[in-house]
Amino acid sequence: MKEDFDPYNDPTQDSSNYWLNTFYYNPNDKRLFPPKRIPVMGWTINFGSPKAILLVVVFVIVLCLV
């Protein structure tokens, strides 16, 4: 675990960082795959990251080609 990670100040727990209470959007969070609100449920995509938008576009293009 990173030394600078503080589980009590995790931006994924802040409801204002979720669009429609479902999609995590926080441009200040540098992680592409932050943990979900309940960490045992896995990870989510940070749609505030330009890399995430590119990843979703590539995924949709691949799905369309298959």
C-alpha positions in Angstrom: 0.0 0.0 0.0 1.2 3.5 -0.7 2.5 5.6 2.1 0.5 8.6 1.1 -2.8 6.8 0.9 -5.3 7.7 3.6 -8.4 5.4 3.6 -10.3 8.0 5.7 -9.8 10.7 3.1 -10.4 8.6 0.0 -12.2 10.7 -2.8 -14.1 7.6 -3.9 -16.2 7.8 -0.7 -17.4 11.3 -1.5 -20.8 11.3 -3.2 -20.1 14.6 -5.0 -17.5 12.7 -7.2 -20.2 10.5 -8.7 -22.3 11.5 -11.7 -25.9 10.1 -11.5 -24.7 8.3 -8.3 -23.1 5.7 -10.5 -20.2 7.0 -12.6 -17.1 8.1 -10.7 -15.8 11.4 -12.1 -12.9 13.2 -10.4 -10.3 14.9 -12.6 -8.2 15.5 -9.5 -7.8 11.8 -8.8 -4.9 10.5 -11.0 -6.0 6.8 -10.7 -7.5 5.3 -13.8 -9.1 2.4 -11.8 -9.9 3.6 -8.3 -11.6 1.1 -5.9 -15.4 1.2 -5.7 -17.1 2.6 -2.6 -17.2 -0.9 -1.2 -13.6 -2.1 -2.0 -14.4 -5.8 -2.0 -16.6 -5.2 -5.1 -13.6 -4.4 -7.2 -12.7 -1.2 -9.1 -14.4 1.4 -11.2 -13.3 3.7 -14.0 -12.5 7.3 -13.2 -14.3 9.1 -16.1 -12.5 12.4 -15.1 -9.3 11.0 -16.6 -8.7 11.5 -20.3 -7.2 8.0 -20.4 -10.6 6.5 -19.3 -12.5 8.2 -22.1 -10.0 6.8 -24.6 -10.3 3.4 -23.0 -14.1 3.4 -23.3 -14.0 4.7 -26.9 -11.5 1.9 -27.9 -13.7 -0.7 -26.0 -16.8 0.4 -27.9 -15.0 0.4 -31.3 -13.8 -3.2 -30.6 -17.3 -4.3 -29.6 -18.7 -2.8 -32.8 -16.2 -4.6 -34.9 -16.9 -8.0 -33.3 
